[in-house]
Structures are given as C-alpha cells and as structure tokens.
Amino acid sequence: MVQTVIRSKNMVVLLGAALALMLAAACGSAGTENGSPANIAEFLTAPAGYSAAGQSLESGSMESTGIWVSGAGKSTGNPDLGILNLGVEALADRASEARNIAAGAIEAVISVLRANEIQDRDMQTSQFSINPRYDTQEIRLCTNLTKEEGAVTDRASLGVPVPDSVEKTVMHNQKGTECRTEFERVLVGYQVTNTLTVKVRNLDSMGSIIDGASEAADNLVRINKVDFIIEDSKTLQNMAREEAIDDLLTKANSMASLAGIELGKLVFLRESGGFLGQPSARMESAAFGFVGDHSTDILSGELDVHVNIQGVFAIAD
C-alpha cells in the first residue's frame, strides 16, 4: 500500500515537470521580432492558446510566470432613464377597510403617472402586503389580597421583549390590594402597502411626477427611492475598454523597459467592470404635505462606467 502511494506521488511530480517544460517552451517561442507585444486580435483568434493559458492561470500554475499587469479605463455619460420607487401605505381597524383606502390612493397615483406620459409597460407592482400592526401597551392590574404578603417582584415574561426589571412589578398597599404593571401586545389595526417601480424616460418630468403623486395620495404617499441608469451602455463600455487596453499596454512596456527585459506575447486577458457609484437623486425641495409654490427638483447628474483589464505577457528570450 505504501509503495503504491509513493509511485502515485512520483507520477504526479513527473507530470508536473513535463507541464512546466511545455509552458517554458511555449513562452520561449512566443516573442516577436521587434520585441513589441503581439497583436491582441491575433491572440484572441487562437482559441487553443487562449484556453490553455486561461486554464493554467485559473489553476494557479502560472502565478510566477511572465509579466502581470492591469489597466483601467473610465467613460462618463448622462443618464437617460430614471427608476422611481413609490407607493402608498394605509392603516385601518379592519383589513378590508385598509385595503380599500390603499386601493383608492394607488389609483390616484397611477392616474398621475399616466398623465405624465408613463406607459403601463413601464409600471410594475414591486410589493403588495396586508399585515396586522401591533403596539406594546402598559397596563396596571390590581387584586385584593387574601393574606398579608410582602412586596414581591415577579419577572415572568408574557412573551413581549421588555426589560426584566420592568416586565412585571407586584406590590401591596396598606388596604391589602396587590397591583402589578404588565406589558402586552395589542392589535392596533391592519396595514396595507402597495409599491410601484416606475421607469421614467423623460427625466425632466421626475419632479412633477413626485409632486403630483404626493398631492394625489396626500399623507398616504411613500417615495422610497430614485435611481438613474444608462439604458444602453455599450458605447460607453467600449470607450472605457479602449482606454483600459491602452493603459495596460503602456504599463507592460514600461515594466519591461525598466526591468531590462523583452516583452513577449500576450497570453491572457480578462475584463471586469461596470457601473460604479450609481447615484441616487436628491430632492432639493419636497412638496409632501406642504402648501406653497415650491416644486421638487431632481438632479440626475452623471454616471461613470469603469472597465478593468488584467493581462499577462510572456517574457521573450
């Protein structure tokens, strides 16, 4: 059994040495005549080489091979789509009553959205719920004592998370009456929440939509969040990618020159990136519950698209 294990380990070592020799030979023959990096497009058209290099990098077998470098690129654009999350919230003694109130309020909000040219396809219910609402109330209960007893503190819990020292206090007075203070959960009504996620394509109408919704639903309105995105970011991503590639090649050539070595062929390339720091709008002046001439100003700002490129170059002989 021991001999079998030893043979297996020897076989693994031999295979590893063979793989290292193959990689060294590949790197040695990958240089260019003038010492400049190989054309990226030519490398990407060689799927076998790309696949082998990618698998080797993923497995960690090339961690100390070649020149590793990264490049960063950024492009900036104006948002063209707003995402508005708003809704209504109603509370009543009965669930049916709360639902009816919320239904009327959300209908008024939807009318405002349609009046601002929001299409039905750009409106989606993101949350609807009917839940009981509870409150914790303090009650004081007193009973007559059947015999003389001293002051007692009883910390038995009624299931409501309150401090032990105030959960239940029992005492008696000179008239033989025992009183205790307890905390219990009391049903105060039913809450209905109806929330919409709305795509606003005309960003200039965002403020008037918020103002109209707050007036239509009054105190029941809830404006949860406003976000901005670029619906088609391919052009900006290509611009950021081009800048990242230029940055990567510049760094690789600089590293090779400073180290006194010759830069070989590009053997691995990987991209990551997307939107970073997506801004949420801030409301300059809110109209909720106020009477006046002020309107809500929504600022969309700009969005940055970041692309990061990681590359590995062989060292030419």
C-alpha positions as CSV (number, residue, x, y, z in Angstrom):
1,M,0.0,0.0,0.0
2,V,2.8,2.4,0.9
3,Q,4.7,1.6,-2.3
4,T,1.5,2.3,-4.3
5,V,1.2,5.8,-2.7
6,I,4.9,6.6,-3.4
7,R,4.5,5.6,-7.0
8,S,1.4,7.8,-7.3
9,K,3.3,10.8,-5.9
10,N,6.3,10.2,-8.2
11,M,3.9,10.1,-11.2
12,V,2.4,13.5,-10.1
13,V,5.8,15.0,-9.8
14,L,6.8,13.8,-13.3
15,L,3.6,15.1,-14.9
16,G,4.2,18.5,-13.2
17,A,7.7,18.7,-14.5
18,A,6.6,17.8,-18.0
19,L,3.9,20.5,-17.9
20,A,6.5,23.1,-16.8
21,L,8.8,22.2,-19.7
22,M,5.9,22.6,-22.2
23,L,5.0,26.0,-20.8
24,A,8.6,27.2,-20.8
25,A,8.9,26.1,-24.5
26,A,5.7,27.9,-25.4
27,C,6.9,31.2,-23.7
28,G,10.3,31.0,-25.3
29,S,8.8,30.8,-28.8
30,A,6.2,33.5,-28.2
31,G,8.3,36.6,-28.7
32,T,8.1,38.9,-31.6
33,E,10.9,40.0,-33.9
34,N,10.9,43.7,-32.8
35,G,10.2,43.0,-29.1
36,S,6.8,44.7,-29.1
37,P,3.6,43.0,-27.8
38,A,1.8,40.7,-30.2
39,N,-1.4,41.9,-31.8
40,I,-4.3,41.3,-29.4
41,A,-6.7,40.4,-32.2
42,E,-4.3,37.7,-33.4
43,F,-4.1,36.2,-30.0
44,L,-7.9,36.1,-29.5
45,T,-8.2,34.3,-32.8
46,A,-6.2,31.4,-31.4
47,P,-8.7,29.6,-29.1
48,A,-6.4,26.8,-28.2
49,G,-3.7,29.1,-26.8
50,Y,-6.2,31.3,-25.0
51,S,-7.9,28.3,-23.5
52,A,-4.7,26.7,-22.3
53,A,-3.4,29.9,-20.8
54,G,-6.8,30.6,-19.1
55,Q,-6.9,27.2,-17.6
56,S,-3.4,27.5,-16.3
57,L,-4.0,30.9,-14.8
58,E,-7.2,29.7,-13.1
59,S,-5.4,26.7,-11.6
60,G,-2.6,28.9,-10.3
61,S,0.1,27.1,-12.2
62,M,1.4,30.3,-13.9
63,E,1.4,32.6,-10.8
64,S,5.2,33.3,-11.2
65,T,5.3,33.2,-15.0
66,G,5.5,36.3,-17.2
67,I,4.6,39.9,-16.6
68,W,1.2,40.5,-14.9
69,V,-0.3,43.9,-15.4
70,S,-3.7,45.6,-15.2
71,G,-5.2,48.5,-17.0
72,A,-8.1,50.8,-16.0
73,G,-10.5,52.8,-18.2
74,K,-13.4,55.1,-17.5
75,S,-16.0,56.9,-19.5
76,T,-18.7,59.3,-18.4
77,G,-22.3,59.8,-19.7
78,N,-25.6,61.3,-18.9
79,P,-28.4,59.0,-17.5
80,D,-31.3,58.5,-19.9
81,L,-33.6,56.5,-17.6
82,G,-34.9,57.1,-14.1
83,I,-36.1,54.4,-11.8
84,L,-38.7,55.7,-9.3
85,N,-39.9,53.5,-6.4
86,L,-43.0,54.9,-4.8
87,G,-46.3,53.7,-3.3
88,V,-48.9,54.2,-0.7
89,E,-49.5,52.9,2.9
90,A,-52.8,52.8,4.7
91,L,-53.7,51.8,8.2
92,A,-57.3,51.0,9.4
93,D,-59.1,48.9,12.1
94,R,-60.2,46.3,9.5
95,A,-58.1,44.7,6.8
96,S,-60.8,45.3,4.2
97,E,-61.0,49.0,5.1
98,A,-57.2,49.5,4.9
99,R,-57.2,47.7,1.5
100,N,-59.9,49.9,0.2
101,I,-58.2,53.1,1.3
102,A,-54.9,52.0,-0.2
103,A,-56.6,51.0,-3.5
104,G,-58.0,54.5,-3.9
105,A,-54.7,56.1,-3.2
106,I,-52.7,54.0,-5.6
107,E,-55.3,54.5,-8.3
108,A,-54.8,58.3,-7.9
109,V,-51.0,57.9,-8.1
110,I,-51.3,55.8,-11.3
111,S,-53.5,58.5,-12.8
112,V,-50.8,61.0,-12.2
113,L,-48.2,58.7,-13.8
114,R,-50.3,58.2,-16.9
115,A,-50.9,62.0,-17.1
116,N,-47.1,62.4,-17.2
117,E,-46.9,60.0,-20.2
118,I,-45.7,57.0,-18.3
119,Q,-46.7,53.9,-20.2
120,D,-48.3,50.9,-18.5
121,R,-45.4,48.7,-19.6
122,D,-43.1,51.0,-17.5
123,M,-45.1,50.5,-14.3
124,Q,-44.7,47.4,-12.2
125,T,-46.1,46.4,-8.8
126,S,-43.0,45.6,-6.7
127,Q,-44.7,45.0,-3.3
128,F,-48.2,44.4,-2.0
129,S,-48.9,43.3,1.5
130,I,-51.6,43.2,4.2
131,N,-50.3,42.9,7.7
132,P,-51.6,43.3,11.2
133,R,-50.0,46.1,13.2
134,Y,-49.3,45.7,16.9
135,D,-48.3,48.0,19.7
136,T,-46.9,47.3,23.2
137,Q,-49.0,48.9,25.9
138,E,-48.5,49.2,29.7
139,I,-51.5,48.0,31.8
140,R,-51.9,48.0,35.6
141,L,-53.9,45.3,37.3
142,C,-54.9,45.2,41.0
143,T,-56.5,42.5,43.1
144,N,-57.4,42.1,46.8
145,L,-55.0,40.1,48.9
146,T,-56.3,37.1,50.9
147,K,-53.5,37.4,53.5
148,E,-50.6,39.7,54.4
149,E,-47.8,39.5,52.0
150,G,-44.6,41.4,51.5
151,A,-43.5,43.2,48.4
152,V,-42.7,40.8,45.5
153,T,-41.1,41.3,42.1
154,D,-42.2,38.7,39.6
155,R,-40.2,38.6,36.3
156,A,-42.3,36.1,34.5
157,S,-42.4,37.0,30.8
158,L,-45.6,37.4,28.8
159,G,-43.7,37.0,25.5
160,V,-43.1,40.7,25.0
161,P,-39.4,41.7,24.9
162,V,-39.2,44.2,27.7
163,P,-36.5,44.7,30.4
164,D,-36.8,42.2,33.3
165,S,-36.8,45.0,35.9
166,V,-40.0,46.5,34.5
167,E,-41.7,43.4,33.0
168,K,-43.9,42.8,35.9
169,T,-43.9,44.5,39.3
170,V,-46.1,43.2,42.1
171,M,-46.7,45.1,45.4
172,H,-49.4,45.5,48.0
173,N,-50.6,48.6,49.9
174,Q,-52.0,49.0,53.4
175,K,-55.5,48.1,52.3
176,G,-54.5,44.6,51.3
177,T,-54.5,45.3,47.5
178,E,-52.0,43.7,45.2
179,C,-51.1,45.7,42.0
180,R,-48.9,44.8,39.1
181,T,-47.7,46.5,35.9
182,E,-47.6,44.4,32.8
183,F,-46.8,44.9,29.1
184,E,-48.8,43.3,26.4
185,R,-49.0,43.3,22.7
186,V,-52.2,45.0,21.4
187,L,-53.6,44.9,17.9
188,V,-53.9,48.5,16.6
189,G,-55.1,47.8,13.1
190,Y,-54.2,46.4,9.7
191,Q,-51.6,48.0,7.3
192,V,-51.7,47.7,3.6
193,T,-48.6,48.6,1.5
194,N,-48.7,48.9,-2.3
195,T,-45.5,49.9,-4.0
196,L,-44.7,50.5,-7.7
197,T,-41.4,50.6,-9.6
198,V,-41.7,53.1,-12.4
199,K,-39.4,53.7,-15.4
200,V,-39.3,57.5,-16.1
201,R,-37.9,58.1,-19.6
202,N,-38.4,61.8,-19.6
203,L,-36.1,62.8,-16.7
204,D,-37.4,66.4,-16.7
205,S,-40.8,65.1,-15.6
206,M,-39.4,63.3,-12.5
207,G,-40.1,66.3,-10.1
208,S,-43.6,66.9,-11.3
209,I,-44.4,63.2,-11.0
210,I,-43.3,63.2,-7.4
211,D,-45.3,66.4,-6.7
212,G,-48.4,65.1,-8.4
213,A,-48.2,61.7,-6.5
214,S,-47.8,63.4,-3.2
215,E,-50.8,65.7,-3.9
216,A,-53.0,62.8,-5.1
217,A,-52.3,60.4,-2.3
218,D,-51.6,63.0,0.4
219,N,-50.2,61.6,3.6
220,L,-50.5,58.0,2.3
221,V,-47.8,58.5,-0.3
222,R,-44.4,56.9,0.1
223,I,-41.4,58.0,-2.1
224,N,-38.8,55.3,-1.4
225,K,-36.0,55.9,-3.8
226,V,-35.0,57.5,-7.1
227,D,-32.1,56.0,-9.2
228,F,-30.7,56.8,-12.6
229,I,-29.2,54.5,-15.2
230,I,-27.9,54.5,-18.8
231,E,-30.2,52.0,-20.6
232,D,-27.7,51.2,-23.3
233,S,-24.2,51.5,-22.0
234,K,-22.4,49.5,-24.8
235,T,-20.8,52.6,-26.4
236,L,-19.5,53.9,-23.0
237,Q,-18.2,50.4,-22.2
238,N,-16.3,50.3,-25.5
239,M,-14.7,53.7,-24.8
240,A,-13.7,52.6,-21.3
241,R,-12.4,49.3,-22.6
242,E,-10.2,51.0,-25.2
243,E,-8.7,53.3,-22.5
244,A,-8.1,50.3,-20.3
245,I,-6.2,48.4,-23.0
246,D,-4.1,51.4,-23.8
247,D,-3.3,51.7,-20.1
248,L,-2.4,48.0,-19.8
249,L,0.0,48.1,-22.9
250,T,1.6,51.3,-21.6
251,K,2.3,49.7,-18.2
252,A,3.5,46.4,-19.6
253,N,6.0,48.2,-21.9
254,S,7.2,50.4,-19.1
255,M,7.7,47.5,-16.7
256,A,9.7,45.5,-19.3
257,S,11.9,48.6,-20.2
258,L,12.6,49.3,-16.5
259,A,13.4,45.7,-15.8
260,G,15.7,45.4,-18.8
261,I,13.7,42.5,-20.4
262,E,12.0,42.0,-23.7
263,L,8.2,41.9,-23.7
264,G,6.7,38.7,-25.2
265,K,3.3,37.7,-26.5
266,L,0.1,38.4,-24.6
267,V,-1.0,35.1,-23.1
268,F,-4.0,36.0,-21.0
269,L,-6.6,38.8,-21.0
270,R,-9.6,39.3,-18.7
271,E,-12.1,42.1,-18.2
272,S,-14.2,43.2,-15.2
273,G,-16.2,46.3,-14.6
274,G,-19.5,48.1,-15.0
275,F,-21.3,50.9,-13.2
276,L,-19.7,52.0,-10.0
277,G,-21.2,54.5,-7.6
278,Q,-24.6,54.7,-9.3
279,P,-26.1,57.9,-7.9
280,S,-29.4,58.3,-6.3
281,A,-31.2,61.5,-6.8
282,R,-31.6,64.0,-4.0
283,M,-34.7,66.1,-3.6
284,E,-33.9,69.8,-3.4
285,S,-37.3,70.8,-2.0
286,A,-40.1,68.4,-1.0
287,A,-43.8,69.1,-1.5
288,F,-45.1,66.4,0.8
289,G,-47.9,67.8,3.0
290,F,-46.9,71.4,2.4
291,V,-48.9,74.1,0.7
292,G,-46.9,76.5,-1.4
293,D,-45.3,77.3,-4.8
294,H,-42.2,75.1,-4.3
295,S,-41.7,72.1,-6.5
296,T,-39.4,69.1,-6.1
297,D,-36.1,69.4,-8.0
298,I,-34.5,66.1,-9.0
299,L,-30.9,66.2,-10.2
300,S,-29.7,63.3,-12.4
301,G,-26.0,64.1,-12.6
302,E,-23.6,61.9,-14.5
303,L,-22.7,58.2,-14.4
304,D,-19.2,56.7,-14.8
305,V,-18.6,53.4,-16.5
306,H,-15.4,51.7,-15.3
307,V,-13.6,48.8,-17.0
308,N,-10.6,46.9,-15.6
309,I,-8.4,44.7,-17.8
310,Q,-6.0,42.1,-16.4
311,G,-3.3,40.8,-18.8
312,V,-0.3,38.5,-18.7
313,F,2.6,38.8,-21.1
314,A,5.3,36.3,-21.7
315,I,9.0,37.2,-21.3
316,A,10.7,36.9,-24.6
317,D,14.1,35.2,-24.9
